[in-house]
Every structure is written in C-alpha cells, then in structure tokens.
C-alpha cells in the first residue's frame, strides 16, 4: 500500500469524503475527455469522410465545450461561499439554474436578510472579466438615460463592482420572472410570448434610435467582426475558411452600402433565454445579459437574433446549418418575417431600404450569424478552439460562402 493511500486512510472522515468526491470528479472529467476524443462526426457532415476540414490546431480543440458538471458543482459551491464572505454577507448563495460555464461566467443568486436579492456574476477568465466590465458600463449608461423612462425597470440595476483580485465580480439587482425559453417550450405555446418580447426590445430601439445610412458603419459592423474570426479561429485562416470570409465580406458590404436603417442601442444577444416574463407570459419583467450591447448597432439585429434562435430550437438545428438554409432560400421563413414585421412597423429595416437595385434579403441573417459567432468567440476562447462548435456553427456557412464567387459579382 502506497504512503499516500496510508495517509488517506488515517485522515479524518470529513477529509476522506472530500478527497473521494474530488477523485470521482477527476475520473468523470477524464472519462468525458476520452469520449469526446473518440466521438465521430455525424454522417453527411462536411467534416466526415476523407477530406475533413482542418479544425484541430492543437489538442485543446478536443476538449469539451461545456465544463464538466460534476467538477464545477463542487468548485462553484466552494467559490460561492468565498464570494459571500468577500461581500461581507451572511446570506445564502445558490447557483442560478442554467447550462454551467458556457460563457465562463458563474451566476449566483445572493439572498441576505434585510437586503434586496442580488445577481452575482463571477468571471472565471480574463475574457469574462472584459465582458463583465462592458456589461457594467452598459447598465450604468442605460440607468442614466432619461429617454428610456419607465422602460429602465426591465434592465438590472448595477450595484457593486470588483473586477480586480482573485474573485472578479459584479452584482446587479435580481429581476424576477420566467424566461421566454421556458414558456415557449411548454406544450401548446403560441407566438404571443415571442411577439411581446420583440415589442419590448423595439421600445428600446424607438427611444434611442436614429435613421442612418449603413455605409459609414461597414468597418465596425462587417470588417472588424470578420477580422476576429480570421484571427481567433484557426480553420478560418486558410482554405475554404479564408475564402468564405472574403466572400461573406464582399456580400455584406455590397448589401449594406447605401442602405438606410435605424441605428440604436442593441442588446446583441437577444434570445428567449435572456427575456423574463411573469408567470402567465403576459408581461415582460426583465431583459438579462447586456455584455454584448452597443449604442450604435442596427436594431434589426435583435429581432433577427431572437427569431433565428427560436427557429433553431424548434427545428433542432445548429446555427450554421440553419442560416445556410435561410441564405439558400433568400431570407427568413415566412413566419419569422411576419413575426418581425408585426412588432417593428415604425423602424427602418434594411430589407425595405436597400441600395440601388434589388435588396439582398440574406444580408440580415448573415449579419446576425456573424455577430452571434463573434460574440461567443469574444466571451470565451473555448468556442474558437472547440472542434464540435466550429464544425456546426461556422464551417457550414463559410463553406457555402466560398461558392458564391462563381455566382455573385
């Protein structure tokens, strides 16, 4: 018997139980890595067969995108106790329900006697620190914007910020409600919830919007996001990836140049999981996660993000293949366009104000795809390194784009 095992057997029972828990978590993580390493691409995927795209730039590309639930259930519990002590509160911290660790941010609900309930966001990585710092500044700006009036009740109030040191975090007021995602997943759900969500964000656009020609925004809206993909995703640097980026840049610039649109505060990640409702789904009670917001975005992006994400969920598809099909058919499916048009009647839409010549109805789905992918890559480098995520969300569309040179000027 090894000395380490002998010391473990002589240790107090609480220590032995904790050591066994950690060992079990490590074994579970190792097993998950082995399974992810040997998992094949689905039949018919562009990466299957003898000509797989070169997505793996290093062994890190084989690591799972989601953090191992068993490991982080233990570490997040300990970290929540440290956060509570750092904030000087004796209340209880409980993890907010949701996928663990996709955005490298741990979200806690902090309850303390005699104090308001808070949402605590702890950044696990440097990228997440930058995202939380941006969100904090956005929340401060929106809270001080008199144009929004009572609409500001839908936005969390920034309370406390400590983004330096070993536990970088911000705290916000906790907004009550049920996510639109949960309501729309319920049996018999209709589009009423989606309509009310789009109407709520359209009020933000109307209050802060102004009509502009998109030509002056091409660098910020197109060139800079494409540059992020070319820099951060190895597959995009050569071959079909690089050709697809070049073709996408040409198509977006051609479709946006000269077009008029409403430029306003945009959420940037407006999907059903970030919109809260009362229990009956009759009233929006909050809009969460403002880390991707900007004061000068094309406000149509928020509506398209919501509708495309909803379509992906209902059809069980990943973003890359879903947007590829939309582009092949020229635009969003009819129900999606009807939903958008029914809630945004006084906002200038790129589809209705294109440059000279027939407008390209695929521009907005393409721009929405680009901003969503760049947002994920910016928040966490694990997306760019993930073979699974890139092959399902990036590769399908850029391989399609690489064929446009033969059919478009």
PAFI-952447 format. One record per residue: x, y, z of N, C-alpha, C in turn. Coordinates in steps of 0.1 Angstrom, whole numbers, padded with zeros to 4 digits, always signed. Example, Ala and Ser with C-alpha at 12.3 -4.5 7.8 and 13.67 -1.06 7.14 Angstrom:
// PAFI-952447
+0132-0057+0078+0123-0045+0078+0132-0033+0078 +0128-0022+0071+0137-0011+0071+0129+0000+0079 
// end
This chain:
// PAFI-952447
+0009-0012+0000+0000+0000+0000+0009+0012+0000 +0006+0022-0009+0014+0034-0010+0013+0043+0002 +0023+0051+0005+0022+0060+0016+0010+0070+0015 +0007+0074+0003-0004+0083+0001-0017+0077+0005 -0019+0064+0001-0031+0057+0005-0032+0055+0020 -0020+0052+0026-0020+0051+0041-0024+0064+0048 -0019+0075+0043-0022+0088+0049-0037+0091+0048 -0042+0087+0036-0056+0090+0033-0065+0081+0043 -0061+0069+0045-0069+0060+0054-0069+0065+0069 -0058+0071+0072-0056+0076+0086-0063+0090+0088 -0067+0097+0077-0072+0110+0078-0086+0110+0084 -0091+0121+0090-0104+0122+0095-0115+0119+0084 -0126+0115+0088-0137+0111+0079-0141+0122+0070 -0143+0135+0074-0147+0146+0065-0137+0148+0054 -0124+0147+0058-0114+0148+0048-0114+0137+0037 -0116+0125+0042-0116+0113+0033-0128+0115+0023 -0140+0119+0028-0151+0121+0020-0149+0131+0009 -0143+0142+0013-0140+0153+0003-0130+0148-0007 -0120+0141-0003-0109+0135-0012-0116+0126-0022 -0125+0117-0017-0132+0108-0026-0141+0116-0037 -0147+0127-0032-0155+0135-0041-0147+0141-0052 -0135+0146-0048-0126+0152-0058-0121+0142-0068 -0117+0130-0063-0112+0119-0071-0123+0115-0081 -0135+0114-0076-0146+0110-0085-0148+0120-0096 -0148+0133-0093-0149+0143-0102-0138+0143-0113 -0126+0141-0109-0115+0140-0118-0116+0128-0128 -0121+0117-0122-0123+0105-0131-0134+0107-0141 -0145+0114-0136-0156+0117-0145-0151+0126-0157 -0143+0136-0153-0138+0145-0163-0129+0138-0173 -0120+0129-0168-0111+0121-0177-0119+0112-0187 -0130+0106-0181-0138+0098-0190-0145+0106-0201 -0150+0118-0197-0157+0126-0207-0147+0131-0218 -0135+0134-0214-0125+0138-0224-0122+0126-0234 -0121+0114-0228-0118+0103-0237-0130+0101-0247 -0142+0102-0242-0154+0100-0250-0154+0111-0261 -0152+0123-0257-0152+0134-0267-0141+0132-0277 -0129+0126-0273-0118+0124-0282-0121+0114-0293 -0129+0104-0290-0132+0093-0299-0145+0095-0306 -0153+0105-0303-0166+0107-0309-0164+0111-0324 -0172+0105-0333-0171+0108-0347-0181+0119-0351 -0178+0125-0362-0188+0135-0368-0200+0127-0373 -0212+0133-0373-0223+0127-0378-0222+0124-0393 -0229+0113-0398-0228+0110-0412-0233+0122-0420 -0227+0124-0432-0231+0135-0441-0225+0149-0437 -0219+0150-0425-0213+0163-0421-0201+0166-0430 -0199+0179-0434-0188+0183-0442-0174+0178-0437 -0173+0176-0424-0160+0171-0419-0159+0156-0419 -0169+0149-0423-0168+0134-0423-0162+0130-0436 -0157+0117-0437-0151+0112-0449-0136+0115-0450 -0131+0115-0462-0117+0116-0464-0111+0129-0464 -0120+0140-0464-0115+0153-0466-0120+0162-0455 -0117+0158-0442-0122+0166-0431-0115+0179-0430 -0122+0190-0427-0116+0203-0425-0106+0203-0414 -0096+0211-0415-0085+0211-0405-0089+0221-0394 -0097+0216-0385-0102+0224-0374-0093+0223-0362 -0086+0212-0360-0078+0210-0348-0064+0217-0349 -0063+0228-0343-0050+0234-0344-0041+0230-0332 -0047+0224-0322-0040+0219-0310-0049+0209-0303 -0043+0201-0294-0051+0191-0286-0063+0198-0279 -0062+0211-0276-0072+0218-0268-0085+0218-0276 -0085+0216-0290-0097+0216-0298-0105+0204-0295 -0100+0194-0288-0107+0182-0285-0114+0183-0271 -0111+0193-0264-0117+0195-0250-0132+0198-0252 -0140+0193-0242-0154+0196-0243-0157+0211-0241 -0167+0216-0249-0171+0230-0248-0177+0233-0234 -0186+0225-0230-0192+0227-0217-0183+0222-0206 -0183+0229-0195-0175+0225-0183-0181+0213-0177 -0173+0203-0172-0178+0191-0165-0187+0195-0154 -0200+0191-0154-0209+0195-0144-0205+0190-0130 -0200+0178-0129-0197+0172-0116-0186+0180-0109 -0175+0183-0117-0164+0191-0112-0168+0204-0107 -0176+0212-0115-0179+0226-0112-0190+0227-0102 -0198+0216-0100-0208+0217-0090-0201+0218-0076 -0190+0211-0075-0182+0212-0062-0175+0225-0061 -0167+0229-0071-0159+0241-0070-0168+0253-0069 -0179+0253-0077-0187+0265-0076-0194+0267-0063 -0197+0256-0056-0202+0257-0042-0192+0263-0033 -0180+0259-0033-0169+0265-0025-0167+0280-0029 -0167+0282-0042-0165+0296-0046-0176+0305-0042 -0189+0301-0042-0200+0309-0038-0198+0313-0023 -0193+0304-0015-0191+0307-0001-0180+0318+0001 -0170+0317-0007-0159+0327-0007-0164+0341-0011 -0173+0341-0022-0178+0353-0027-0187+0360-0016 -0195+0352-0009-0204+0357+0001-0196+0363+0012 -0185+0357+0016-0176+0362+0027-0169+0375+0022 -0165+0375+0009-0159+0387+0004-0168+0399+0004 -0181+0397+0001-0191+0407+0001-0196+0411+0015 -0191+0404+0025-0195+0407+0039-0209+0403+0042 -0215+0393+0036-0228+0389+0038-0229+0375+0043 -0239+0373+0052-0241+0360+0058-0252+0352+0051 -0258+0358+0040-0269+0351+0034-0264+0339+0026 -0273+0333+0020-0270+0320+0012-0268+0323-0002 -0259+0317-0009-0257+0318-0023-0261+0305-0030 -0269+0306-0040-0274+0294-0047-0271+0296-0062 -0267+0286-0069-0265+0287-0083-0278+0290-0091 -0277+0299-0100-0289+0301-0108-0290+0290-0118 -0302+0284-0120-0303+0273-0130-0299+0277-0144 -0293+0268-0151-0289+0271-0165-0277+0263-0168 -0273+0263-0181-0261+0255-0185-0248+0260-0178 -0241+0251-0172-0229+0255-0164-0217+0259-0173 -0213+0272-0171-0200+0275-0176-0198+0278-0191 -0209+0279-0199-0207+0281-0213-0200+0295-0216 -0203+0305-0209-0198+0318-0211-0187+0322-0201 -0181+0312-0194-0170+0315-0184-0175+0324-0173 -0187+0325-0171-0193+0334-0160-0201+0325-0151 -0198+0326-0138-0206+0319-0128-0217+0329-0123 -0230+0325-0124-0240+0334-0120-0247+0328-0107 -0247+0337-0096-0253+0332-0084-0264+0341-0080 -0273+0336-0072-0284+0343-0066-0280+0345-0051 -0279+0358-0047-0275+0361-0033-0287+0366-0025 -0291+0359-0015-0301+0363-0006-0295+0366+0007 -0298+0378+0013-0293+0382+0026-0305+0388+0034 -0306+0385+0047-0317+0391+0055-0316+0406+0055 -0328+0412+0052-0329+0427+0052-0323+0433+0040 -0319+0426+0030-0313+0432+0018-0320+0427+0006 -0319+0435-0005-0326+0430-0018-0318+0418-0023 -0325+0410-0031-0319+0399-0037-0310+0404-0049 -0298+0398-0050-0289+0402-0060-0285+0391-0069 -0281+0395-0081-0275+0385-0090-0260+0388-0090 -0252+0378-0087-0237+0380-0086-0231+0372-0098 -0223+0379-0106-0216+0374-0117-0201+0374-0115 -0196+0362-0114-0181+0360-0112-0175+0355-0125 -0164+0363-0129-0157+0360-0141-0146+0349-0138 -0146+0338-0146-0136+0328-0144-0124+0330-0152 -0125+0338-0163-0114+0340-0172-0112+0355-0175 -0101+0359-0181-0098+0372-0185-0108+0378-0195 -0112+0369-0205-0122+0373-0214-0136+0376-0207 -0139+0368-0197-0151+0371-0190-0150+0384-0182 -0139+0387-0177-0137+0400-0169-0140+0411-0179 -0135+0411-0191-0137+0422-0201-0152+0423-0204 -0159+0411-0205-0173+0411-0208-0181+0417-0197 -0178+0414-0184-0185+0419-0173-0182+0434-0171 -0170+0438-0174-0167+0453-0173-0175+0460-0183 -0177+0455-0195-0185+0461-0206-0200+0462-0201 -0204+0450-0196-0218+0450-0191-0221+0460-0180 -0212+0462-0171-0213+0471-0160-0215+0486-0166 -0206+0489-0176-0207+0502-0181-0220+0504-0189 -0225+0494-0196-0237+0495-0203-0249+0497-0193 -0249+0490-0182-0260+0491-0173-0260+0505-0167 -0248+0510-0164-0247+0524-0158-0253+0534-0168 -0249+0533-0181-0254+0542-0191-0269+0541-0193 -0274+0529-0194-0289+0528-0196-0296+0533-0184 -0291+0531-0172-0298+0536-0160-0299+0551-0159 -0289+0558-0166-0289+0572-0166-0295+0579-0178 -0301+0570-0187-0306+0575-0200-0321+0579-0198 -0324+0592-0197-0338+0596-0194-0347+0593-0205 -0342+0591-0217-0351+0588-0228-0359+0575-0226 -0353+0566-0218-0359+0553-0216-0371+0553-0206 -0371+0563-0198-0383+0564-0188-0385+0552-0180 -0398+0547-0179-0401+0535-0172-0396+0522-0177 -0391+0523-0190-0386+0510-0196-0374+0505-0189 -0367+0514-0182-0355+0510-0174-0357+0500-0164 -0370+0498-0160-0373+0488-0150-0370+0474-0155 -0369+0472-0168-0366+0459-0174-0351+0456-0174 -0343+0465-0170-0328+0463-0170-0323+0462-0156 -0314+0452-0153-0308+0451-0140-0301+0464-0136 -0302+0467-0123-0295+0479-0118-0281+0475-0113 -0271+0481-0117-0257+0478-0112-0256+0482-0098 -0250+0473-0090-0249+0475-0075-0235+0476-0071 -0227+0467-0075-0213+0466-0069-0204+0460-0080 -0191+0465-0080-0182+0460-0090-0168+0458-0083 -0162+0446-0085-0149+0443-0080-0143+0434-0091 -0136+0440-0101-0131+0432-0112-0116+0430-0112 -0110+0433-0100-0096+0430-0098-0095+0420-0086 -0084+0414-0085-0082+0404-0075-0086+0390-0079 -0085+0381-0069-0087+0366-0072-0102+0363-0075 -0112+0371-0072-0126+0368-0074-0133+0380-0081 -0129+0382-0094-0135+0394-0101-0150+0391-0102 -0158+0402-0099-0173+0400-0100-0180+0414-0101 -0192+0413-0105-0202+0424-0104-0215+0419-0098 -0222+0428-0091-0235+0424-0086-0246+0434-0092 -0257+0428-0095-0268+0435-0101-0281+0432-0093 -0291+0440-0095-0304+0437-0089-0310+0424-0096 -0316+0416-0088-0322+0404-0093-0336+0407-0099 -0338+0403-0112-0350+0406-0118-0359+0393-0118 -0371+0394-0113-0379+0382-0112-0385+0378-0125 -0389+0365-0126-0397+0361-0138-0392+0348-0143 -0399+0343-0153-0397+0331-0160-0392+0334-0174 -0382+0327-0179-0376+0330-0192-0386+0327-0203 -0385+0334-0214-0394+0331-0226-0390+0318-0231 -0378+0313-0229-0374+0300-0234-0383+0289-0227 -0385+0290-0214-0393+0280-0207-0407+0281-0212 -0413+0293-0213-0427+0295-0217-0429+0290-0231 -0420+0292-0241-0421+0288-0254-0420+0273-0256 -0413+0266-0246-0411+0252-0247-0423+0244-0241 -0432+0251-0234-0443+0245-0228-0453+0240-0239 -0460+0229-0237-0469+0223-0247-0480+0234-0250 -0483+0235-0262-0494+0245-0266-0490+0259-0267 -0477+0262-0265-0472+0276-0265-0474+0282-0279 -0479+0295-0280-0480+0301-0292-0470+0313-0294 -0471+0321-0304-0461+0331-0306-0464+0344-0299 -0474+0344-0290-0477+0356-0282-0466+0360-0274 -0459+0351-0268-0447+0354-0259-0436+0360-0268 -0434+0354-0280-0423+0360-0289-0427+0374-0293 -0440+0376-0296-0444+0390-0300-0442+0400-0289 -0445+0396-0277-0443+0406-0266-0429+0408-0263 -0420+0398-0265-0406+0400-0263-0400+0410-0273 -0404+0408-0286-0399+0417-0297-0405+0431-0295 -0417+0432-0290-0423+0445-0288-0415+0453-0277 -0411+0445-0267-0403+0452-0256-0390+0457-0260 -0382+0449-0268-0369+0454-0273-0371+0465-0283 -0382+0465-0291-0384+0475-0301-0387+0489-0294 -0392+0489-0282-0394+0501-0274-0380+0508-0271 -0370+0499-0268-0356+0505-0266-0351+0511-0279 -0354+0504-0290-0349+0509-0303-0356+0522-0307 -0369+0524-0305-0376+0536-0308-0371+0548-0299 -0368+0545-0287-0364+0555-0277-0350+0561-0280 -0341+0552-0285-0327+0556-0287-0323+0557-0302 -0332+0554-0311-0328+0552-0325-0328+0565-0333 -0320+0564-0344-0320+0575-0354-0317+0568-0367 -0322+0574-0378-0320+0568-0391-0307+0572-0397 -0299+0562-0402-0286+0565-0407-0284+0556-0420 -0275+0560-0428-0270+0552-0439-0259+0542-0434 -0261+0530-0438-0251+0520-0432-0237+0521-0438 -0235+0528-0448-0222+0529-0454-0211+0533-0444 -0214+0542-0436-0204+0547-0426-0201+0537-0415 -0209+0526-0414-0208+0516-0403-0201+0503-0408 -0197+0503-0421-0193+0490-0426-0180+0484-0419 -0171+0493-0415-0159+0488-0408-0163+0482-0395 -0171+0489-0387-0175+0484-0374-0184+0472-0374 -0193+0472-0384-0203+0461-0385-0199+0449-0392 -0189+0450-0402-0186+0439-0410-0171+0436-0409 -0162+0446-0412-0148+0443-0413-0142+0438-0399 -0145+0445-0389-0139+0442-0376-0144+0428-0371 -0157+0425-0371-0161+0411-0367-0155+0400-0375 -0154+0402-0389-0148+0392-0397-0133+0391-0393 -0126+0402-0390-0113+0401-0385-0111+0392-0373 -0121+0393-0364-0120+0385-0352-0120+0370-0355 -0129+0366-0365-0130+0352-0369-0117+0348-0375 -0111+0356-0384-0099+0352-0391-0087+0351-0381 -0088+0358-0371-0076+0358-0361-0078+0347-0351 -0090+0345-0346-0092+0336-0334-0096+0322-0338 -0101+0319-0350-0105+0305-0353-0095+0300-0364 -0087+0290-0360-0076+0286-0369-0082+0281-0383 -0093+0275-0383-0099+0270-0396-0102+0281-0406 -0104+0293-0401-0108+0304-0409-0096+0311-0416 -0084+0307-0412-0072+0314-0417-0068+0310-0431 -0071+0298-0436-0067+0293-0448-0078+0285-0455 -0076+0282-0468-0085+0273-0475-0099+0278-0476 -0109+0270-0474-0123+0274-0475-0127+0284-0465 -0121+0283-0453-0124+0292-0442-0121+0306-0447 -0109+0308-0452-0105+0322-0456-0113+0326-0468 -0115+0317-0478-0123+0321-0489-0137+0325-0486 -0143+0317-0476-0156+0320-0471-0157+0334-0465 -0147+0337-0457-0147+0351-0450-0146+0362-0461 -0138+0360-0471-0137+0370-0481-0150+0372-0489 -0156+0361-0492-0169+0361-0499-0180+0368-0491 -0180+0364-0478-0190+0370-0469-0188+0385-0467 -0176+0389-0466-0173+0403-0465-0178+0411-0477 -0175+0405-0489-0180+0412-0502-0195+0413-0502 -0202+0402-0498-0217+0402-0499-0223+0411-0489 -0217+0412-0477-0223+0420-0466-0221+0435-0470 -0209+0438-0475-0206+0452-0479-0215+0456-0490 -0216+0448-0500-0225+0451-0511-0239+0453-0507 -0244+0445-0498-0258+0446-0494-0261+0457-0484 -0251+0462-0477-0253+0472-0467-0250+0486-0473 -0241+0487-0482-0237+0500-0487-0249+0508-0493 -0251+0520-0488-0262+0528-0493-0275+0525-0486 -0277+0515-0478-0289+0511-0472-0292+0520-0460 -0304+0523-0457-0308+0531-0445-0313+0521-0435 -0311+0524-0422-0315+0516-0411-0317+0524-0399 -0324+0519-0389-0324+0525-0376-0312+0521-0367 -0304+0530-0364-0292+0527-0355-0296+0531-0341 -0294+0522-0332-0299+0524-0318-0291+0516-0308 -0295+0517-0296-0290+0507-0286-0295+0493-0289 -0286+0484-0291-0289+0470-0294-0284+0461-0283 -0292+0451-0280-0288+0442-0269-0276+0433-0273 -0277+0428-0285-0266+0420-0291-0267+0405-0289 -0275+0400-0279-0277+0386-0276-0291+0384-0272 -0300+0389-0280-0314+0390-0276-0321+0377-0280 -0321+0367-0272-0328+0354-0275-0337+0351-0263 -0345+0340-0265-0356+0338-0255-0351+0335-0241 -0338+0330-0240-0333+0327-0226-0329+0340-0219 -0329+0351-0225-0325+0364-0219-0337+0373-0216 -0349+0368-0219-0361+0377-0217-0370+0370-0206 -0373+0378-0196-0381+0373-0185-0395+0378-0186 -0405+0369-0181-0419+0372-0182-0425+0369-0168 -0437+0374-0165-0444+0370-0154-0449+0356-0156 -0455+0349-0146-0458+0335-0147-0467+0332-0158 -0476+0341-0162-0486+0338-0173-0480+0341-0187 -0469+0347-0188-0463+0351-0201-0470+0363-0207 -0477+0371-0199-0485+0382-0204-0477+0395-0204 -0466+0396-0196-0459+0408-0194-0444+0406-0193 -0436+0413-0200-0421+0412-0199-0417+0419-0186 -0409+0411-0178-0404+0417-0165-0389+0420-0164 -0382+0416-0174-0368+0419-0174-0361+0414-0187 -0349+0420-0190-0341+0416-0201-0327+0415-0195 -0320+0403-0196-0308+0400-0190-0296+0400-0199 -0284+0400-0193-0271+0397-0200-0268+0408-0211 -0263+0419-0207-0261+0430-0216-0246+0432-0219 -0238+0421-0218-0224+0421-0221-0221+0424-0236 -0230+0422-0245-0228+0424-0259-0235+0436-0265 -0240+0445-0256-0248+0456-0260-0239+0467-0266 -0245+0475-0275-0238+0487-0280-0248+0497-0284 -0243+0510-0284-0253+0521-0286-0255+0524-0301 -0248+0518-0310-0248+0522-0324-0249+0509-0333 -0258+0500-0330-0260+0488-0338-0272+0489-0346 -0273+0481-0357-0286+0481-0365-0296+0473-0357 -0307+0480-0353-0316+0474-0343-0323+0462-0348 -0323+0460-0362-0329+0448-0367-0322+0435-0362 -0309+0437-0358-0301+0425-0353-0308+0418-0342 -0314+0426-0332-0320+0420-0321-0332+0411-0325 -0341+0416-0333-0352+0408-0338-0348+0396-0345 -0338+0397-0354-0334+0386-0362-0327+0375-0353 -0319+0380-0343-0313+0370-0333-0324+0362-0326 -0334+0369-0321-0345+0362-0314-0352+0352-0323 -0356+0356-0335-0363+0347-0344-0355+0335-0349 -0342+0338-0352-0334+0327-0357-0331+0317-0346 -0328+0322-0334-0325+0313-0323-0338+0305-0320 -0350+0311-0321-0362+0303-0319-0364+0293-0329 -0361+0296-0342-0362+0286-0352-0353+0274-0351 -0340+0277-0346-0331+0267-0344-0335+0257-0333 -0341+0263-0322-0346+0255-0311-0358+0246-0316 -0367+0252-0323-0379+0244-0327-0375+0233-0338 -0365+0236-0346-0362+0226-0356-0350+0217-0352 -0345+0219-0340-0334+0211-0335-0321+0212-0343 -0318+0224-0348-0307+0226-0357-0297+0236-0350 -0284+0234-0355-0274+0243-0351-0274+0256-0360 -0268+0267-0355-0269+0280-0361-0263+0279-0375 -0252+0273-0377-0245+0273-0390-0254+0268-0402 -0259+0256-0399-0268+0250-0410-0281+0257-0412 -0286+0262-0400-0299+0269-0401-0298+0282-0410 -0288+0290-0407-0286+0302-0415-0282+0299-0429 -0275+0288-0432-0271+0284-0445-0284+0282-0453 -0294+0275-0447-0306+0272-0454-0314+0285-0457 -0314+0294-0447-0321+0307-0449-0315+0314-0461 -0301+0314-0462-0295+0321-0473-0298+0315-0486 -0298+0302-0487-0302+0295-0499-0316+0298-0504 -0325+0300-0494-0339+0304-0498-0341+0319-0499 -0331+0327-0496-0331+0341-0498-0335+0349-0487 -0340+0343-0476-0345+0351-0464-0349+0342-0453 -0354+0348-0442-0360+0341-0432-0373+0334-0437 -0377+0323-0431-0390+0317-0434-0401+0327-0432 -0412+0325-0439-0423+0335-0438-0428+0338-0424 -0430+0327-0415-0435+0330-0402-0426+0339-0394 -0412+0338-0396-0403+0346-0389-0404+0360-0393 -0405+0363-0406-0406+0376-0411-0419+0383-0407 -0430+0375-0407-0443+0380-0402-0442+0385-0387 -0435+0377-0379-0433+0380-0365-0425+0393-0363 -0415+0395-0371-0407+0407-0370-0415+0419-0375 -0421+0418-0387-0428+0429-0392-0440+0433-0384 -0446+0424-0376-0458+0427-0368-0454+0435-0355 -0441+0436-0352-0438+0443-0339-0428+0455-0342 -0425+0458-0354-0415+0468-0357-0419+0477-0368 -0432+0481-0368-0437+0488-0380-0431+0502-0382 -0426+0508-0372-0421+0522-0374-0405+0523-0374 -0399+0512-0375-0384+0511-0375-0379+0509-0390 -0369+0516-0394-0364+0514-0407-0356+0501-0408 -0360+0492-0417-0354+0479-0418-0346+0478-0431 -0334+0472-0430-0325+0471-0442-0332+0465-0453 -0341+0455-0451-0348+0448-0462-0357+0458-0470 -0362+0469-0464-0371+0477-0471-0364+0490-0475 -0351+0491-0473-0344+0504-0477-0330+0501-0483 -0330+0491-0492-0317+0487-0497-0311+0498-0507 -0299+0496-0511-0293+0505-0521-0300+0503-0535 -0294+0510-0545-0300+0509-0558-0299+0494-0563 -0310+0490-0569-0311+0476-0573-0318+0468-0563 -0321+0456-0566-0329+0447-0557-0321+0444-0544 -0328+0446-0532-0320+0443-0520-0317+0429-0518 -0307+0426-0511-0303+0412-0508-0309+0408-0494 -0320+0400-0495-0327+0397-0482-0319+0388-0473 -0308+0382-0478-0300+0374-0469-0290+0382-0460 -0289+0395-0463-0279+0403-0455-0281+0402-0440 -0294+0404-0436-0296+0405-0422-0294+0391-0415 -0299+0380-0420-0295+0367-0414-0280+0365-0414 -0273+0369-0424-0258+0367-0424-0252+0376-0414 -0256+0389-0413-0250+0398-0403-0253+0393-0389 -0265+0387-0387-0269+0382-0374-0260+0370-0370 -0258+0361-0380-0249+0350-0377-0235+0355-0374 -0230+0364-0381-0216+0369-0378-0215+0375-0364 -0224+0384-0360-0224+0390-0347-0225+0380-0336 -0234+0370-0338-0236+0360-0327-0223+0351-0326 -0217+0347-0337-0205+0339-0336-0194+0347-0330 -0192+0359-0334-0181+0367-0328-0183+0370-0314 -0196+0372-0310-0199+0374-0295-0194+0362-0287 -0197+0350-0292-0193+0338-0284-0178+0337-0283 -0171+0339-0295-0157+0338-0295-0150+0348-0286 -0156+0360-0286-0150+0371-0278-0152+0368-0263 -0163+0362-0259-0166+0360-0245-0158+0348-0240 -0155+0338-0248-0147+0327-0243-0140+0321-0255 -0126+0320-0254-0118+0314-0264-0121+0299-0266 -0128+0293-0256-0131+0278-0258-0140+0276-0270 -0148+0285-0274-0156+0284-0286-0147+0282-0298 -0137+0291-0300-0129+0291-0312-0120+0278-0312 -0117+0273-0300-0109+0261-0300-0117+0248-0301 -0130+0249-0300-0138+0237-0300-0141+0231-0314 -0136+0219-0317-0139+0213-0330-0154+0211-0332 -0161+0207-0321-0175+0204-0322-0183+0217-0326 -0180+0228-0319-0187+0241-0320-0184+0247-0334 -0172+0247-0338-0168+0253-0351-0174+0246-0362 -0174+0232-0362-0179+0224-0373-0194+0225-0374 -0201+0229-0364-0216+0230-0365-0221+0245-0367 -0213+0254-0362-0218+0268-0363-0210+0277-0372 -0198+0274-0376-0190+0282-0385-0188+0276-0399 -0183+0263-0399-0180+0256-0411-0191+0256-0421 -0204+0252-0418-0214+0251-0428-0216+0263-0436 -0217+0275-0429-0220+0287-0436-0208+0292-0445 -0196+0291-0439-0184+0296-0447-0181+0287-0458 -0183+0274-0457-0181+0266-0469-0191+0269-0480 -0203+0272-0476-0213+0277-0486-0209+0291-0492 -0204+0300-0483-0200+0313-0488-0188+0312-0498 -0180+0302-0496-0168+0300-0505-0173+0297-0520 -0185+0293-0522-0190+0290-0535-0196+0302-0542 -0198+0313-0534-0205+0325-0540-0198+0332-0551 -0185+0331-0551-0177+0338-0561-0181+0335-0575 -0185+0323-0577-0189+0319-0591-0203+0324-0595 -0211+0328-0585-0224+0332-0588-0228+0346-0585 -0219+0353-0578-0222+0367-0574-0210+0376-0579 -0213+0388-0582-0202+0397-0586-0192+0400-0575 
// end
